[in-house]
Amino acid sequence: MGNIVNRVFDSSGPEGKVRGTPQQIIEKYNQLARDAQLSNDRVAAENFQQHAEHYTRLLGEAMREQEARREQHEAQQSRDQRPQRESYADGLDDQDDVSTLIEADADSGEADSGLVETPEEKPAPRKRARKPKPAPVAESGDNAETAADETPQAPAAE
């Protein structure tokens, strides 16, 4: 729906066009409804109230959608930040734990900073070795048979 709260609408009411944001249109139709009631025109008052109600519903729905999008965005941000905070909190509760972890890393010979490995840091994947190309087949009689079949044949049993 977009940003309806600040969008300018042209409303064609019984008294002509009313232009403005939904909140401005609601206020204008409510004022017209009060004026109609003061002049004892119940039909016009009801008509203006219905127009105001339409824009009230439109504005309410837009505000609910905005609130839902905002909550969804905040939930997504908290999910994105949670693993960082949890991993930090799990291993680093107080200063003694920090020194213990640093000493353990130094003893193990590995320098693990707890950071996530990025693709730039990963070693390049190994390329698979290609199969050797078959030997070219010679076109002459005896050589053609031996070139095509490189595995030695076992002597035939007599």
C-alpha positions as CSV (number, residue, x, y, z in Angstrom):
1,M,0.0,0.0,0.0
2,G,2.9,2.4,0.4
3,N,3.0,5.2,2.9
4,I,-0.7,6.1,3.1
5,V,-0.4,8.1,6.3
6,N,1.4,11.0,4.5
7,R,-0.1,10.5,1.0
8,V,-2.4,13.2,-0.3
9,F,-5.8,12.0,-1.5
10,D,-8.6,13.7,-3.5
11,S,-11.9,12.7,-2.0
12,S,-15.1,13.4,-4.0
13,G,-17.7,14.0,-1.3
14,P,-21.3,15.2,-1.6
15,E,-20.1,18.8,-1.1
16,G,-17.3,18.6,-3.7
17,K,-13.7,17.6,-3.5
18,V,-11.8,17.3,-0.3
19,R,-8.0,17.2,-0.6
20,G,-5.4,16.2,1.9
21,T,-3.9,13.4,4.0
22,P,-6.2,10.9,5.4
23,Q,-6.1,12.6,8.8
24,Q,-7.0,16.0,7.2
25,I,-9.8,14.5,5.2
26,I,-11.2,12.8,8.4
27,E,-11.2,16.1,10.2
28,K,-12.8,17.9,7.3
29,Y,-15.6,15.3,6.9
30,N,-16.2,15.3,10.7
31,Q,-16.5,19.2,10.6
32,L,-19.0,18.9,7.7
33,A,-21.0,16.3,9.6
34,R,-21.2,18.6,12.6
35,D,-22.3,21.5,10.4
36,A,-25.0,19.3,8.8
37,Q,-26.3,18.3,12.2
38,L,-26.5,21.9,13.3
39,S,-28.6,22.6,10.2
40,N,-30.8,19.6,11.0
41,D,-29.8,17.7,7.8
42,R,-29.5,14.2,9.2
43,V,-29.0,12.6,5.8
44,A,-26.0,14.8,4.9
45,A,-24.6,14.4,8.4
46,E,-24.7,10.6,8.1
47,N,-23.2,10.8,4.6
48,F,-20.2,12.9,5.9
49,Q,-19.8,10.5,8.9
50,Q,-19.6,7.5,6.5
51,H,-17.0,9.3,4.4
52,A,-15.0,10.1,7.6
53,E,-15.3,6.5,8.7
54,H,-13.9,5.2,5.4
55,Y,-10.8,7.3,5.7
56,T,-10.5,6.4,9.4
57,R,-10.5,2.7,8.5
58,L,-8.0,3.3,5.7
59,L,-5.7,5.2,8.1
60,G,-6.0,2.6,10.8
61,E,-5.2,-0.3,8.4
62,A,-2.1,1.6,7.1
63,M,-0.9,2.3,10.6
64,R,-1.3,-1.3,11.6
65,E,0.7,-2.4,8.6
66,Q,3.4,0.1,9.4
67,E,3.6,-1.1,13.0
68,A,3.8,-4.7,11.8
69,R,6.6,-3.9,9.4
70,R,8.4,-2.0,12.1
71,E,8.1,-4.9,14.6
72,Q,9.2,-7.4,11.9
73,H,12.2,-5.2,11.1
74,E,13.2,-5.0,14.8
75,A,12.8,-8.8,15.2
76,Q,15.0,-9.4,12.2
77,Q,17.6,-7.0,13.6
78,S,17.5,-8.7,17.0
79,R,17.9,-12.2,15.3
80,D,20.8,-10.9,13.3
81,Q,22.6,-9.5,16.4
82,R,21.7,-12.4,18.8
83,P,24.3,-14.9,17.7
84,Q,27.1,-12.3,18.2
85,R,25.9,-11.4,21.6
86,E,25.4,-15.0,22.7
87,S,28.7,-16.3,21.6
88,Y,30.4,-13.4,23.3
89,A,28.4,-13.9,26.5
90,D,29.0,-17.6,26.5
91,G,32.8,-17.5,26.5
92,L,33.5,-14.1,28.2
93,D,31.5,-13.8,31.4
94,D,34.2,-12.1,33.5
95,Q,37.9,-11.1,33.3
96,D,39.3,-14.3,34.7
97,D,37.6,-16.3,31.9
98,V,39.1,-14.0,29.3
99,S,42.6,-14.6,30.6
100,T,41.9,-18.3,30.8
101,L,40.7,-18.4,27.2
102,I,43.7,-16.4,26.0
103,E,46.1,-18.7,27.8
104,A,44.4,-21.8,26.4
105,D,44.7,-20.4,22.9
106,A,48.3,-19.7,23.3
107,D,49.0,-23.2,24.7
108,S,47.1,-24.9,21.9
109,G,49.1,-23.0,19.3
110,E,46.0,-21.8,17.5
111,A,45.1,-18.2,17.3
112,D,41.3,-18.4,17.3
113,S,39.8,-15.0,17.8
114,G,36.2,-16.2,17.8
115,L,35.5,-14.4,14.5
116,V,33.7,-15.9,11.6
117,E,35.9,-16.9,8.7
118,T,35.2,-14.9,5.6
119,P,35.4,-16.3,2.1
120,E,38.6,-14.2,1.5
121,E,40.3,-16.0,4.4
122,K,39.4,-19.5,3.3
123,P,41.9,-21.4,1.2
124,A,41.1,-21.8,-2.4
125,P,39.3,-25.1,-3.1
126,R,41.4,-27.9,-4.6
127,K,40.9,-28.6,-8.2
128,R,40.1,-32.2,-9.1
129,A,42.8,-34.0,-11.1
130,R,41.8,-34.6,-14.6
131,K,41.8,-38.1,-16.0
132,P,44.7,-38.7,-18.4
133,K,43.9,-38.4,-22.1
134,P,43.9,-41.8,-23.8
135,A,47.0,-42.5,-25.9
136,P,46.6,-41.8,-29.6
137,V,45.8,-44.9,-31.6
138,A,48.4,-45.7,-34.2
139,E,47.1,-46.6,-37.7
140,S,49.5,-49.4,-38.6
141,G,48.6,-53.1,-38.1
142,D,50.6,-54.5,-35.1
143,N,51.1,-51.1,-33.4
144,A,47.4,-50.3,-33.6
145,E,46.5,-53.3,-31.4
146,T,49.2,-52.7,-28.8
147,A,48.5,-48.9,-28.7
148,A,44.8,-49.4,-28.2
149,D,45.3,-51.9,-25.4
150,E,48.1,-50.7,-23.1
151,T,47.5,-53.3,-20.4
152,P,49.7,-56.3,-20.8
153,Q,47.9,-59.6,-21.5
154,A,48.6,-62.6,-19.4
155,P,50.1,-65.5,-21.4
156,A,47.5,-68.0,-22.4
157,A,47.5,-71.2,-20.6
158,E,48.5,-74.2,-22.7
